[in-house]
Amino acid sequence: MTTFYLTFLALGALVLVFQLLGGILGSADDFDLDPGDGLDLFTTRALSTAAAAFGATGLGLMQWGINSWIALPIALAVGFTGAVAIALTMRSLHRLQQDKSFKISMTLGAPAKVSLSIPGGRSGEGKVHLNAHNRFMELNAVTAEDDLPTGTDVFVVDSVSADTVLVSRTNPTT
């Protein structure tokens, strides 16, 4: 049973070392595909971590004199836990790479509510509240229409600058 655990430990550790060296040298991004948003336990990194943790735990328990039939399920549980921990870590790291920055162009067509009246004919700025990119925002707003009083429901028609939008009472997408 010792050889069994040692084999898993050696194979798992060897793959992890190759991945580490590949990452340091820049020659290997990872052997895995894009993880997406799910929890992928079948990546090279997760499986090699599970194998190494399984082997190390099994060897350790055998060295402590624990019966091999008791050591096996414990080692399996530790290996599975290692795979889950790595999968969760990699999913979190992948999410950090996503661009969550706000671009005013994301507001085009979005419904908004006037929070500070907007003078008509683009003669001045007011403010609108809207939800864009999963966050509540307040933006400066102008309109080419008549005055828009506070509380008016409007739609974003165009972007005027980095923090100012052109709004209208009618939805531009209909």
Contact map, one row per residue, 1 for C-alpha under 8 A:
111110000000000000000000000000000000000000000000000000000000000000010000000000000000000000000000000000000000000000000000000000000000000000000000000000000000000000000000000000
111111000000000000000000000000000000000000000000000000000110010000000000000000000000000000000000000000000000000000000000000000000000000000000000000000000000000000000000000000
111111100000000000000000000000000000000000000000000000000000000000000000000000000000000000000000000000000000000000000000000000000000000000000000000000000000000000000000000000
111111110000000000000000000000000000000000000000000000100000000000000000000000000000000000000000000000000000000000000000000000000000000000000000000000000000000000000000000000
111111111000000000000000000000000000000000000000000001110110000000000000000000000000000000000000000000000000000000000000000000000000000000000000000000000000000000000000000000
011111111100000000000000000000000000000000000000000000110010000000000000000000000000000000000000000000000000000000000000000000000000000000000000000000000000000000000000000000
001111111110000000000000000000000000000000000000000000100000000000000000000000000000000000000000000000000000000000000000000000000000000000000000000000000000000000000000000000
000111111111000000000000000000000000000000000000001101100000000000000000000000000000000000000000000000000000000000000000000000000000000000000000000000000000000000000000000000
000011111111100000000000000000000000000000000000001111110000000000000000000000000000000000000000000000000000000000000000000000000000000000000000000000000000000000000000000000
000001111111110000000000000000000000000000000000000100100000000000000000000000000000000000000000000000000000000000000000000000000000000000000000000000000000000000000000000000
000000111111111000000000000000000000000000000001001100000000000000000000000000000000000000000000000000000000000000000000000000000000000000000000000000000000000000000000000000
000000011111111100000000000000000000000000000011111100000000000000000000000000000000000000000000000000000000000000000000000000000000000000000000000000000000000000000000000000
000000001111111110000000000000000000000000000001100100000000000000000000000000000000000000000000000000000000000000000000000000000000000000000000000000000000000000000000000000
000000000111111111000000000000000000000000000000000000000000000000000000000000000000000000000000000000000000000000000000000000000000000000000000000000000000000000000000000000
000000000011111111100000000000000000000000001001000000000000000000000000000000000000000000000000000000000000000000000000000000000000000000000000000000000000000000000000000000
000000000001111111110000000000000000000000001001100000000000000000000000000000000000000000000000000000000000000000000000000000000000000000000000000000000000000000000000000000
000000000000111111111000000000000000000000000000000000000000000000000000000000000000000000000000000000000000000000000000000000000000000000000000000000000000000000000000000000
000000000000011111111100000000000000000000000000000000000000000000000000000000000000000000000000000000000000000000000000000000000000000000000000000000000000000000000000000000
000000000000001111111110000101000000000000001000000000000000000000000000000000000000000000000000000000000000000000000000000000000000000000000000000000000000000000000000000000
000000000000000111111111000000000000000000000000000000000000000000000000000000000000000000000000000000000000000000000000000000000000000000000000000000000000000000000000000000
000000000000000011111111100000000000000000000000000000000000000000000000000000000000000000000000000000000000000000000000000000000000000000000000000000000000000000000000000000
000000000000000001111111111111000000000000000000000000000000000000000000000000000000000000000000000000000000000000000000000000000000000000000000000000000000000000000000000000
000000000000000000111111111111000000000000000000000000000000000000000000000000000000000000000000000000000000000000000000000000000000000000000000000000000000000000000000000000
000000000000000000011111111000000000000000000000000000000000000000000000000000000000000000000000000000000000000000000000000000000000000000000000000000000000000000000000000000
000000000000000000001111111100000000000000000000000000000000000000000000000000000000000000000000000000000000000000000000000000000000000000000000000000000000000000000000000000
000000000000000000000111111110000000000000000000000000000000000000000000000000000000000000000000000000000000000000000000000000000000000000000000000000000000000000000000000000
000000000000000000000111111110000000000000000000000000000000000000000000000000000000000000000000000000000000000000000000000000000000000000000000000000000000000000000000000000
000000000000000000100110111111100000000000000000000000000000000000000000000000000000000000000000000000000000000000000000000000000000000000000000000000000000000000000000000000
000000000000000000000110011111100000000000000000000000000000000000000000000000000000000000000000000000000000000000000000000000000000000000000000000000000000000000000000000000
000000000000000000100110000111111000000000000000000000000000000000000000000000000000000000000000000000000000000000000000000000000000000000000000000000000000000000000000000000
000000000000000000000000000111111000000000110000000000000000000000000000000000000000000000000000000000000000000000000000000000000000000000000000000000000000000000000000000000
000000000000000000000000000001111110000000111000000000000000000000000000000000000000000000000000000000000000000000000000000000000000000000000000000000000000000000000000000000
000000000000000000000000000001111110000000100000000000000000000000000000000000000000000000000000000000000000000000000000000000000000000000000000000000000000000000000000000000
000000000000000000000000000000011111000000000000000000000000000000000000000000000000000000000000000000000000000000000000000000000000000000000000000000000000000000000000000000
000000000000000000000000000000011111111100000000000000000000000000000000000000000000000000100100000000000000000000000000000000000000000000000000000000000000000000000000000000
000000000000000000000000000000000111110000000000000000000000000000000000000000000000000000100100000000000000000000000000000000000000000000000000000000000000000000000000000000
000000000000000000000000000000000011111000000000000000000000000000000000000000000000000000100000000000000000000000000000000000000000000000000000000000000000000000000000000000
000000000000000000000000000000000011111100000000000000000000000000000000000000000000000000100000000000000000000000000000000000000000000000000000000000000000000000000000000000
000000000000000000000000000000000010111110000000000000000000000000000000000000000001001100100000000000000000000000000000000000000000000000000000000000000000000000000000000000
000000000000000000000000000000000010011111100000000000000000000000000000000000000000001000000000000000000000000000000000000000000000000000000000000000000000000000000000000000
000000000000000000000000000000000000001111100110000000000000000000000000000000000011001000000000000000000000000000000000000000000000000000000000000000000000000000000000000000
000000000000000000000000000000000000000111110110000000000000000000000000000000000000000000000000000000000000000000000000000000000000000000000000000000000000000000000000000000
000000000000000000000000000000111000000111111110000000000000000000000000000000000000000000000000000000000000000000000000000000000000000000000000000000000000000000000000000000
000000000000000000000000000000110000000001111111000000000000000000000000000000000000000000000000000000000000000000000000000000000000000000000000000000000000000000000000000000
000000000000001100100000000000010000000000111111100000000000000000000000000000000000010000000000000000000000000000000000000000000000000000000000000000000000000000000000000000
000000000000000000000000000000000000000011111111110000000000000000000000000000000111011000000000000000000000000000000000000000000000000000000000000000000000000000000000000000
000000000001000000000000000000000000000011111111111000000000000000000000000000000010000000000000000000000000000000000000000000000000000000000000000000000000000000000000000000
000000000011101100000000000000000000000000011111111100000000000000000000000000000000000000000000000000000000000000000000000000000000000000000000000000000000000000000000000000
000000000001100100000000000000000000000000001111111110000000000000000000000000100110010000000000000000000000000000000000000000000000000000000000000000000000000000000000000000
000000000001000000000000000000000000000000000111111111000000000000000000000001111110000000000000000000000000000000000000000000000000000000000000000000000000000000000000000000
000000011011000000000000000000000000000000000011111111100000000000000000000000100000000000000000000000000000000000000000000000000000000000000000000000000000000000000000000000
000000011111100000000000000000000000000000000001111111110000000000000000000000100000000000000000000000000000000000000000000000000000000000000000000000000000000000000000000000
000000001000000000000000000000000000000000000000111111111000000000000000001001100100000000000000000000000000000000000000000000000000000000000000000000000000000000000000000000
000010011000000000000000000000000000000000000000011111111100000000000000001111110000000000000000000000000000000000000000000000000000000000000000000000000000000000000000000000
000111111100000000000000000000000000000000000000001111111110000000000000001000000000000000000000000000000000000000000000000000000000000000000000000000000000000000000000000000
000011001000000000000000000000000000000000000000000111111111000000000000000000000000000000000000000000000000000000000000000000000000000000000000000000000000000000000000000000
000000000000000000000000000000000000000000000000000011111111100000000010011001000000000000000000000000000000000000000000000000000000000000000000000000000000000000000000000000
010010000000000000000000000000000000000000000000000001111111110000000011011000000000000000000000000000000000000000000000000000000000000000000000000000000000000000000000000000
010011000000000000000000000000000000000000000000000000111111111000000000000000000000000000000000000000000000000000000000000000000000000000000000000000000000000000000000000000
000000000000000000000000000000000000000000000000000000011111111100000000000000000000000000000000000000000000000000000000000000000000000000000000000000000000000000000000000000
000000000000000000000000000000000000000000000000000000001111111111000010000000000000000000000000000000000000000000000000000000000000000000000000000000000000000000000000000000
010000000000000000000000000000000000000000000000000000000111111111110010000000000000000000000000000000000000000000000000000000000000000000000000000000000000000000000000000000
000000000000000000000000000000000000000000000000000000000011111111000000000000000000000000000000000000000000000000000000000000000000000000000000000000000000000000000000000000
000000000000000000000000000000000000000000000000000000000001111111000000000000000000000000000000000000000000000000000000000000000000000000000000000000000000000000000000000000
000000000000000000000000000000000000000000000000000000000000111111100000000000000000000000000000000000000000000000000000000000000000000000000000000000000000000000000000000000
000000000000000000000000000000000000000000000000000000000000111111110110000000000000000000000000000000000000000000000000000000000000000000000000000000000000000000000000000000
000000000000000000000000000000000000000000000000000000000000010011111110000000000000000000000000000000000000000000000000000000000000000000000000000000000000000000000000000000
100000000000000000000000000000000000000000000000000000000000010001111111000000000000000000000000000000000000000000000000000000000000000000000000000000000000000000000000000000
000000000000000000000000000000000000000000000000000000000000000000111111100000000000000000000000000000000000000000000000000000000000000000000000000000000000000000000000000000
000000000000000000000000000000000000000000000000000000000000000001111111110000000000000000000000000000000000000000000000000000000000000000000000000000000000000000000000000000
000000000000000000000000000000000000000000000000000000001100110001111111111000000000000000000000000000000000000000000000000000000000000000000000000000000000000000000000000000
000000000000000000000000000000000000000000000000000000000100000000011111111100000000000000000000000000000000000000000000000000000000000000000000000000000000000000000000000000
000000000000000000000000000000000000000000000000000000000000000000001111111110000000000000000000000000000000000000000000000000000000000000000000000000000000000000000000000000
000000000000000000000000000000000000000000000000000000001100000000000111111111000000000000000000000000000000000000000000000000000000000000000000000000000000000000000000000000
000000000000000000000000000000000000000000000000000011101100000000000011111111100000000000000000000000000000000000000000000000000000000000000000000000000000000000000000000000
000000000000000000000000000000000000000000000000000001000000000000000001111111110000000000000000000000000000000000000000000000000000000000000000000000000000000000000000000000
000000000000000000000000000000000000000000000000000001000000000000000000111111111000000000000000000000000000000000000000000000000000000000000000000000000000000000000000000000
000000000000000000000000000000000000000000000000010011001000000000000000011111111100000000000000000000000000000000000000000000000000000000000000000000000000000000000000000000
000000000000000000000000000000000000000000000000111111000000000000000000001111111110000000000000000000000000000000000000000000000000000000000000000000000000000000000000000000
000000000000000000000000000000000000000000000000010001000000000000000000000111111111000000000000000000000000000000000000000000000000000000000000000000000000000000000000000000
000000000000000000000000000000000000000000000000010000000000000000000000000011111111100000000000000000000000000000000000000000000000000000000000000000000000000000000000000000
000000000000000000000000000000000000000000000100110010000000000000000000000001111111110000000000000000000000000000000000000000000000000000000000000000000000000000000000000000
000000000000000000000000000000000000000010000110110000000000000000000000000000111111111000000000000000000000000000000000000000000000000000000000000000000000000000000000000000
000000000000000000000000000000000000001010000100000000000000000000000000000000011111111100000000000000000000000000000000000000000000000000000000000000000000000000000000000000
000000000000000000000000000000000000000000000000000000000000000000000000000000001111111110000000000000000000000000000000000000000000000000000000000000000000000000000000000000
000000000000000000000000000000000000000000001100100000000000000000000000000000000111111111000000000000000000000000000000000000000000000000000000000000000000000000000000000000
000000000000000000000000000000000000001110000100000000000000000000000000000000000011111111100000000000000000000000000000000000000000000000000000000000000000000000000000000000
000000000000000000000000000000000000001000000000000000000000000000000000000000000001111111110000000000000000000000000000000000000000000000000000000000000000000000000000000000
000000000000000000000000000000000000000000000000000000000000000000000000000000000000111111111000000000000000000000000000000000000000000000000000000000000000000000000000000000
000000000000000000000000000000000000000000000000000000000000000000000000000000000000011111111100000000000000000000000000000000000000000000000000000000000000000000000000000000
000000000000000000000000000000000011111000000000000000000000000000000000000000000000001111111110000000000000000000000000000000000000000000000000000000000000000000000000000000
000000000000000000000000000000000000000000000000000000000000000000000000000000000000000111111111000000000000000000000000000000000000000000000000000000000000000000000000000000
000000000000000000000000000000000000000000000000000000000000000000000000000000000000000011111111100000000000000000000000000000000000000000000000000000000000000000000000000000
000000000000000000000000000000000011000000000000000000000000000000000000000000000000000001111111110000000000000000000000000000000000000000000000000000000000000000000000000000
000000000000000000000000000000000000000000000000000000000000000000000000000000000000000000111111110000000000000000000000000000000000000000000000000000000000000000000000000000
000000000000000000000000000000000000000000000000000000000000000000000000000000000000000000011111110000000000000000000000000000000000000000000000000000000000000000000000000000
000000000000000000000000000000000000000000000000000000000000000000000000000000000000000000001111111000000000000000000000000000000000000000000000000000000000000000000000000000
000000000000000000000000000000000000000000000000000000000000000000000000000000000000000000000111111100000000000000000000000000000000000000000000000000000000000000000000000000
000000000000000000000000000000000000000000000000000000000000000000000000000000000000000000000000111110000000000000000000000000000000000000000000000000000000000000000000000000
000000000000000000000000000000000000000000000000000000000000000000000000000000000000000000000000011111000000000000000000000000000000000000000000000000000000000000000000000000
000000000000000000000000000000000000000000000000000000000000000000000000000000000000000000000000001111100000000000000000000000000000000000000000000000000000000000000000000000
000000000000000000000000000000000000000000000000000000000000000000000000000000000000000000000000000111110100000000000000000000000000100000000000000000000000000000000000000000
000000000000000000000000000000000000000000000000000000000000000000000000000000000000000000000000000011111110000000000000000000000000000000000000000000000000000001000000000000
000000000000000000000000000000000000000000000000000000000000000000000000000000000000000000000000000001111111000000000000000000000000000000000000000000000000001001101000000000
000000000000000000000000000000000000000000000000000000000000000000000000000000000000000000000000000000111111000000000000000000000000000000000000000000000000011000000000000000
000000000000000000000000000000000000000000000000000000000000000000000000000000000000000000000000000001111111000000000000000000000001100000000000000000000000000000000000000000
000000000000000000000000000000000000000000000000000000000000000000000000000000000000000000000000000000111111110000000000000000000001000000000000000000000001000000000000000000
000000000000000000000000000000000000000000000000000000000000000000000000000000000000000000000000000000011111110000000000000000000000000000000000000000000011111000000000000000
000000000000000000000000000000000000000000000000000000000000000000000000000000000000000000000000000000000011111000000000000000000000000000000000000000000011100000000000001110
000000000000000000000000000000000000000000000000000000000000000000000000000000000000000000000000000000000011111100000000000000000111000000000000000000000011000000000000000000
000000000000000000000000000000000000000000000000000000000000000000000000000000000000000000000000000000000000111110000000000000000100000000000000000000001111000000000000000000
000000000000000000000000000000000000000000000000000000000000000000000000000000000000000000000000000000000000011111000000000000011110000000000000000000001111000000000000000000
000000000000000000000000000000000000000000000000000000000000000000000000000000000000000000000000000000000000001111100000000000011100000000000000000001111100000000000000000000
000000000000000000000000000000000000000000000000000000000000000000000000000000000000000000000000000000000000000111111100000001111000000000000000000111111100000000000000000000
000000000000000000000000000000000000000000000000000000000000000000000000000000000000000000000000000000000000000011111000000001111000000000000000000001100000000000000000000000
000000000000000000000000000000000000000000000000000000000000000000000000000000000000000000000000000000000000000001111100000001110000000000000000000011000000000000000000000000
000000000000000000000000000000000000000000000000000000000000000000000000000000000000000000000000000000000000000001111110000001100000000000000000001111000000000000000000000000
000000000000000000000000000000000000000000000000000000000000000000000000000000000000000000000000000000000000000001011111000111100000000000001110001111000000000000000000000000
000000000000000000000000000000000000000000000000000000000000000000000000000000000000000000000000000000000000000000001111111111000000000000000110011100000000000000000000000000
000000000000000000000000000000000000000000000000000000000000000000000000000000000000000000000000000000000000000000000111111100000000000000000111111100000000000000000000000000
000000000000000000000000000000000000000000000000000000000000000000000000000000000000000000000000000000000000000000000011111000000000000000000011111000000000000000000000000000
000000000000000000000000000000000000000000000000000000000000000000000000000000000000000000000000000000000000000000000011111110000000000000000111100000000000000000000000000000
000000000000000000000000000000000000000000000000000000000000000000000000000000000000000000000000000000000000000000000011111110000000000000000100000000000000000000000000000000
000000000000000000000000000000000000000000000000000000000000000000000000000000000000000000000000000000000000000000000111011111000000000000000100000000000000000000000000000000
000000000000000000000000000000000000000000000000000000000000000000000000000000000000000000000000000000000000000000000110011111100000000000011100000000000000000000000000000000
000000000000000000000000000000000000000000000000000000000000000000000000000000000000000000000000000000000000000001111110000111110000000000011100000000000000000000000000000000
000000000000000000000000000000000000000000000000000000000000000000000000000000000000000000000000000000000000000001111100000011111000000001111000000000000000000000000000000000
000000000000000000000000000000000000000000000000000000000000000000000000000000000000000000000000000000000000000111110000000001111100000001111000000000000000000000000000000000
000000000000000000000000000000000000000000000000000000000000000000000000000000000000000000000000000000000000000111100000000000111110000111100000000000000000000000000000000000
000000000000000000000000000000000000000000000000000000000000000000000000000000000000000000000000000000000000011110000000000000011111000111000000000000000000000000000000000000
000000000000000000000000000000000000000000000000000000000000000000000000000000000000000000000000000000000000010100000000000000001111111110000000000000000000000000000000000000
000000000000000000000000000000000000000000000000000000000000000000000000000000000000000000000000000000000110010000000000000000000111111110000000000000000000000000000000000000
000000000000000000000000000000000000000000000000000000000000000000000000000000000000000000000000000001000100000000000000000000000011111000000000000000000000000000000000000000
000000000000000000000000000000000000000000000000000000000000000000000000000000000000000000000000000000000000000000000000000000000011111100000000000000000000000000000000000000
000000000000000000000000000000000000000000000000000000000000000000000000000000000000000000000000000000000000000000000000000000000011111110000000000000000000000000000000000000
000000000000000000000000000000000000000000000000000000000000000000000000000000000000000000000000000000000000000000000000000000001111011111000000000000000000000000000000000000
000000000000000000000000000000000000000000000000000000000000000000000000000000000000000000000000000000000000000000000000000000001111001111100000000000000000000000000000000000
000000000000000000000000000000000000000000000000000000000000000000000000000000000000000000000000000000000000000000000000000000111100000111110000000000000000000000000000000000
000000000000000000000000000000000000000000000000000000000000000000000000000000000000000000000000000000000000000000000000000000111000000011111000000000000000000000111000000000
000000000000000000000000000000000000000000000000000000000000000000000000000000000000000000000000000000000000000000000000000011110000000001111100000000000000000000111000000000
000000000000000000000000000000000000000000000000000000000000000000000000000000000000000000000000000000000000000000000100000011110000000000111110000000000000000000011110000000
000000000000000000000000000000000000000000000000000000000000000000000000000000000000000000000000000000000000000000000111011111000000000000011111000000000000000000011110000000
000000000000000000000000000000000000000000000000000000000000000000000000000000000000000000000000000000000000000000000111110000000000000000001111111100000000000000000111000000
000000000000000000000000000000000000000000000000000000000000000000000000000000000000000000000000000000000000000000000001110000000000000000000111110000000000000000000111000000
000000000000000000000000000000000000000000000000000000000000000000000000000000000000000000000000000000000000000000000001110000000000000000000011111100000000000000000001000000
000000000000000000000000000000000000000000000000000000000000000000000000000000000000000000000000000000000000000000000011100000000000000000000011111100000000000000000000000000
000000000000000000000000000000000000000000000000000000000000000000000000000000000000000000000000000000000000000000001111100000000000000000000010111110000000000000000000000000
000000000000000000000000000000000000000000000000000000000000000000000000000000000000000000000000000000000000000001001111000000000000000000000010111111010000000000000000000000
000000000000000000000000000000000000000000000000000000000000000000000000000000000000000000000000000000000000000001011100000000000000000000000000001111110000000000000000000000
000000000000000000000000000000000000000000000000000000000000000000000000000000000000000000000000000000000000000011111100000000000000000000000000000111110000000000000000000000
000000000000000000000000000000000000000000000000000000000000000000000000000000000000000000000000000000000000000011100000000000000000000000000000000011111000000000000000000000
000000000000000000000000000000000000000000000000000000000000000000000000000000000000000000000000000000000000000011000000000000000000000000000000000111111100000000000000000000
000000000000000000000000000000000000000000000000000000000000000000000000000000000000000000000000000000000000001111000000000000000000000000000000000000111110000000000000100000
000000000000000000000000000000000000000000000000000000000000000000000000000000000000000000000000000000000000001111000000000000000000000000000000000000011111000000000011111000
000000000000000000000000000000000000000000000000000000000000000000000000000000000000000000000000000000000001111100000000000000000000000000000000000000001111100000000011111100
000000000000000000000000000000000000000000000000000000000000000000000000000000000000000000000000000000000011111100000000000000000000000000000000000000000111111000001111001100
000000000000000000000000000000000000000000000000000000000000000000000000000000000000000000000000000000000001100000000000000000000000000000000000000000000011111000001111001100
000000000000000000000000000000000000000000000000000000000000000000000000000000000000000000000000000000001001000000000000000000000000000000000000000000000001111100001110000000
000000000000000000000000000000000000000000000000000000000000000000000000000000000000000000000000000000011001000000000000000000000000000000000000000000000001111111011100000000
000000000000000000000000000000000000000000000000000000000000000000000000000000000000000000000000000000000000000000000000000000000000000000000000000000000000011111111100000000
000000000000000000000000000000000000000000000000000000000000000000000000000000000000000000000000000000000000000000000000000000000000000000000000000000000000001111111000000000
000000000000000000000000000000000000000000000000000000000000000000000000000000000000000000000000000000110000000000000000000000000000000000000000000000000000001111110000000000
000000000000000000000000000000000000000000000000000000000000000000000000000000000000000000000000000000010000000000000000000000000000000000110000000000000000000111111000000000
000000000000000000000000000000000000000000000000000000000000000000000000000000000000000000000000000000000000000000000000000000000000000000111100000000000000001111111100000000
000000000000000000000000000000000000000000000000000000000000000000000000000000000000000000000000000000010000000000000000000000000000000000111100000000000001111110111110000000
000000000000000000000000000000000000000000000000000000000000000000000000000000000000000000000000000000000000000000000000000000000000000000001111000000000001111100011111000000
000000000000000000000000000000000000000000000000000000000000000000000000000000000000000000000000000000000000000000000000000000000000000000001111000000000111110000001111100000
000000000000000000000000000000000000000000000000000000000000000000000000000000000000000000000000000000000000000000000000000000000000000000000011100000000111100000000111111000
000000000000000000000000000000000000000000000000000000000000000000000000000000000000000000000000000000000000000000000000000000000000000000000000000000001110000000000011111000
000000000000000000000000000000000000000000000000000000000000000000000000000000000000000000000000000000000000000000000000000000000000000000000000000000000110000000000001111100
000000000000000000000000000000000000000000000000000000000000000000000000000000000000000000000000000000000000100000000000000000000000000000000000000000000111100000000001111111
000000000000000000000000000000000000000000000000000000000000000000000000000000000000000000000000000000000000100000000000000000000000000000000000000000000011100000000000011111
000000000000000000000000000000000000000000000000000000000000000000000000000000000000000000000000000000000000100000000000000000000000000000000000000000000000000000000000001111
000000000000000000000000000000000000000000000000000000000000000000000000000000000000000000000000000000000000000000000000000000000000000000000000000000000000000000000000001111
